Protein backbone atom coordinates (compact mmCIF):
# COMPACT_ATOMS: atom_id res chain seq x y z
CA UNK A 1 0.00 0.00 0.00
CA UNK A 2 3.02 2.32 0.17
CA UNK A 3 2.71 3.42 -3.49
CA UNK A 4 -0.97 4.26 -2.97
CA UNK A 5 -0.12 6.26 0.16
CA UNK A 6 2.56 8.14 -1.78
CA UNK A 7 0.13 8.85 -4.64
CA UNK A 8 -2.32 10.31 -2.11
CA UNK A 9 0.42 12.33 -0.35
CA UNK A 10 -0.27 10.41 2.85
CA UNK A 11 2.37 9.77 5.49
CA UNK A 12 2.33 6.05 6.30
CA UNK A 13 4.10 5.18 9.54
CA UNK A 14 4.92 1.51 10.03
CA UNK A 15 6.19 -0.16 13.21
CA UNK A 16 9.93 -0.06 13.72
CA UNK A 17 11.80 -3.01 12.32
CA UNK A 18 12.88 -5.41 15.00
CA UNK A 19 9.55 -5.19 16.85
CA UNK A 20 8.55 -8.69 15.86
CA UNK A 21 6.08 -10.77 17.81
CA UNK A 22 4.96 -14.20 16.69
CA UNK A 23 1.23 -14.77 16.36
CA UNK A 24 -0.95 -17.79 15.62
CA UNK A 25 -2.76 -16.74 12.43
CA UNK A 26 -3.29 -17.40 8.76
CA UNK A 27 -0.76 -15.01 7.19
CA UNK A 28 -2.71 -14.40 3.97
CA UNK A 29 -5.98 -13.65 5.73
CA UNK A 30 -4.29 -11.44 8.31
CA UNK A 31 -2.52 -9.53 5.55
CA UNK A 32 -5.95 -9.02 3.94
CA UNK A 33 -7.22 -7.46 7.18
CA UNK A 34 -4.29 -5.08 7.43
CA UNK A 35 -4.41 -4.03 3.78
CA UNK A 36 -8.19 -3.50 3.99
CA UNK A 37 -7.87 -1.29 7.07
CA UNK A 38 -5.04 0.78 5.57
CA UNK A 39 -6.80 1.25 2.22
CA UNK A 40 -10.01 2.26 4.02
CA UNK A 41 -8.06 4.84 6.03
CA UNK A 42 -6.37 6.17 2.87
CA UNK A 43 -9.71 6.51 1.11
CA UNK A 44 -11.41 8.15 4.10
CA UNK A 45 -8.66 10.76 4.34
CA UNK A 46 -8.74 11.37 0.60
CA UNK A 47 -12.54 11.63 0.39
CA UNK A 48 -12.68 14.02 3.35
CA UNK A 49 -9.91 16.21 1.93
CA UNK A 50 -7.84 15.71 5.09
CA UNK A 51 -4.97 18.16 5.20
CA UNK A 52 -1.63 16.38 5.78
CA UNK A 53 -3.15 12.87 5.99
CA UNK A 54 -1.32 10.45 8.25
CA UNK A 55 -1.83 6.75 8.94
CA UNK A 56 0.06 4.94 11.67
CA UNK A 57 0.29 1.19 12.17
CA UNK A 58 0.94 0.33 15.80
CA UNK A 59 1.78 -3.14 17.12
CA UNK A 60 1.53 -3.61 20.86
CA UNK A 61 1.05 -6.32 23.45
CA UNK A 62 -0.60 -5.91 26.83
CA UNK A 63 0.47 -9.29 28.18
CA UNK A 64 2.00 -12.58 27.09
CA UNK A 65 -1.16 -13.81 25.32
CA UNK A 66 -2.25 -11.10 22.91
CA UNK A 67 -0.94 -8.75 20.28
CA UNK A 68 -2.93 -5.73 19.15
CA UNK A 69 -2.48 -4.22 15.71
CA UNK A 70 -3.92 -0.72 15.25
CA UNK A 71 -4.44 1.36 12.13
CA UNK A 72 -4.82 4.96 13.27
CA UNK A 73 -5.63 7.85 10.92
CA UNK A 74 -6.24 11.57 11.22
CA UNK A 75 -9.18 11.59 8.82
CA UNK A 76 -12.82 12.52 9.40
CA UNK A 77 -13.51 9.90 12.08
CA UNK A 78 -16.58 7.71 12.39
CA UNK A 79 -20.14 8.82 13.03
CA UNK A 80 -20.52 7.80 16.72
CA UNK A 81 -23.99 6.36 16.18
CA UNK A 82 -22.77 4.18 13.29
CA UNK A 83 -19.64 2.53 14.67
CA UNK A 84 -21.20 -0.89 15.29
CA UNK A 85 -23.11 -0.66 11.99
CA UNK A 86 -19.75 -0.57 10.19
CA UNK A 87 -19.32 -4.26 10.91
CA UNK A 88 -22.62 -5.31 9.32
CA UNK A 89 -22.53 -6.87 5.88
CA UNK A 90 -23.38 -4.71 2.89
CA UNK A 91 -23.29 -1.47 4.90
CA UNK A 92 -20.94 1.07 3.46
CA UNK A 93 -20.60 4.83 3.77
CA UNK A 94 -18.16 4.93 0.85
CA UNK A 95 -19.27 5.93 -2.61
CA UNK A 96 -19.21 2.72 -4.63
CA UNK A 97 -18.43 0.64 -1.53
CA UNK A 98 -19.88 -2.86 -1.26
CA UNK A 99 -19.75 -3.08 2.52
CA UNK A 100 -18.12 -6.45 3.05
CA UNK A 101 -14.46 -5.58 3.76
CA UNK A 102 -14.83 -4.61 7.41
CA UNK A 103 -17.36 -7.37 8.10
CA UNK A 104 -15.05 -9.98 6.56
CA UNK A 105 -12.09 -8.57 8.46
CA UNK A 106 -13.91 -8.94 11.78
CA UNK A 107 -15.00 -12.48 10.86
CA UNK A 108 -11.40 -13.42 10.01
CA UNK A 109 -10.17 -11.98 13.32
CA UNK A 110 -12.77 -13.91 15.28
CA UNK A 111 -12.04 -17.14 13.39
CA UNK A 112 -8.43 -16.72 14.55
CA UNK A 113 -9.52 -16.24 18.20
CA UNK A 114 -9.12 -12.45 18.07
CA UNK A 115 -11.43 -9.53 17.40
CA UNK A 116 -11.69 -6.20 15.61
CA UNK A 117 -13.01 -2.95 17.08
CA UNK A 118 -13.19 0.66 15.93
CA UNK A 119 -13.36 3.96 17.77
CA UNK A 120 -12.78 7.65 17.24
CA UNK A 121 -9.42 8.94 18.44
CA UNK A 122 -9.78 10.59 21.85
CA UNK A 123 -6.70 12.77 21.27
CA UNK A 124 -7.62 14.36 17.97
CA UNK A 125 -9.24 13.83 14.61
CA UNK A 126 -9.65 10.48 12.93
CA UNK A 127 -10.31 6.97 14.11
CA UNK A 128 -8.52 3.75 14.96
CA UNK A 129 -9.31 0.19 13.95
CA UNK A 130 -7.67 -2.31 16.27
CA UNK A 131 -7.52 -6.07 15.93
CA UNK A 132 -6.15 -8.59 18.41
CA UNK A 133 -4.31 -11.83 17.68
CA UNK A 134 -3.17 -14.67 19.95
CA UNK A 135 0.59 -14.99 20.47
CA UNK A 136 2.21 -18.31 19.65
CA UNK A 137 4.43 -18.32 22.70
CA UNK A 138 1.81 -18.22 25.43
CA UNK A 139 1.58 -21.45 27.34
CA UNK A 140 -1.64 -20.70 29.20
CA UNK A 141 -4.78 -22.76 29.56
CA UNK A 142 -7.47 -23.28 26.92
CA UNK A 143 -9.44 -20.42 28.44
CA UNK A 144 -9.14 -17.40 26.20
CA UNK A 145 -9.71 -13.88 27.48
CA UNK A 146 -9.53 -11.09 24.93
CA UNK A 147 -8.91 -7.59 26.27
CA UNK A 148 -10.22 -5.01 23.84
CA UNK A 149 -10.09 -1.26 24.23
CA UNK A 150 -13.19 0.60 25.24
CA UNK A 151 -14.32 3.37 22.88
CA UNK A 152 -12.19 6.41 23.57
CA UNK A 153 -9.16 4.37 24.71
CA UNK A 154 -6.12 3.37 22.73
CA UNK A 155 -5.50 -0.27 22.02
CA UNK A 156 -3.69 -2.18 24.75
CA UNK A 157 -0.06 -1.14 25.20
N, C-alpha and C positions, 0 to 999 in steps of 0.2 A: 504493500500500500504506500510505500515511500514515494514512488513517482506520482501517484495521485495527490498525495499531500503537497508535494512540491508544485504540481500544476495549479493547485488551489491556494498557493502561498500560505500554507498552514504549517506551523511548527509542530513536528511530531517528536515527542520525547519518549524514548524507550528506556527500559530499566538498564542500569549499568551492567556491562558484561562482568561475568564472575559472580553474579547474584543468582546462581542456579539452585533450584530446589526440585527434587524428583517428585513427580506426581503419578498417580495411578489413573491414566486416562487413555482414550483413543486419540492418538496424535492428530489424525486428519480431522476428526470431528471437533476437537478442541481448537485447532487452527481455524476452522470454519467459524466458530463462535467469536474468536478474537478479530478475525477479518471483518465479520459482519458488524461488530460493535464499532470498530474503527471507521469503517465506511459510513455507517449511520451518523457518527459524530462529524465526519468530514462534510457530509451532505447537509446536516442540520446547520452547521456553521456557515456553509456556502449559501444555503437558501435564506438564512436570516440576515445575510450581509454582515456577519460578525467581523468587527475590526480586529486585526491581528489575531486570527484564529490560532488556537493552541490545543493540542490533544496530548495527554500524558498517559502512558501505560505504567501502572504501578503494581509491583508484585510484592506481597507481604505475607507474613505468617504470624498468627497470634498464639500459636502453640505448636506442639509437635505433630498434630494430626492434620491440620488444614493449611492450605495456601489460598490466598485471595488475589485475584487478578482484577484490577480496576482500569477502566477506560474513562478518563475524566476530561471533559471539554469545557470551553468557556463560551459556548454557544447560547442559544435562547432559553435553554432549560426545558423542563417538561411541565405541561399544565398539571397542577397538583391534583385536580380531580380526575385525571386520566392516567395516572401512573400505572395502576393495576390493569387498566384496559389495554395498555401497550402489549401485554403478554397474551392477549386473546388472539386466536387465529383470525386472519383476514380483517384485521383492524389496523389501518395505517393512516397516519396524518400526512405522509409524504405524497406529493403529486406523483401519480403513476406507481405508487407503492402497492405491493400485493398484500402485505401484512402477515407474512409467515416467518420472516427472518428471526425476529425476537422470540416469537413463540417456539420455533424450532430450537433456538439457542438455549432457552430455558429447559426444554424437554431433554436436550442432550446433556446439559449440566446435571439434571436430576437423574438421568439414566446412569451417570457416572458417580452417583452418591454425593453430588454437590448441589448448588442452587445458583440462581441469578436474580439479582434485585436491581432496582434503579431508584435514584433519588436526586433531587436538586441539590446543588452544592451549597452548603451552609455559609461558606466563606466568600461567595461571589457568584458571578453569573455562570450559567451552564449546569450540566448534570453529570452524574457518574453512574455507570453500569458496572456492577461488581459481581464476579462469579467466584465460587469457592470450589476447590478440588481437594480430594484426599491425598495426603502425602504417602509415598511408598514405604517410608522408613518408620512409620509408627507401628508399634507392636502392641497396641491396645486390644481391648476386647472387641467383640462383634457389635457392641452397642455404638451407634454413630450419633454424635451430637454435632449439629452444624450451627456455628455462631455466625449470624448474619448481622450486618449493621442495621440499626434502626434509621428510618428516614431522618435526614439532617445530620447523620454521623458519617464519618469516613469509614471505609472498610477497615477490618481489623488490622492492627499494626503488627 
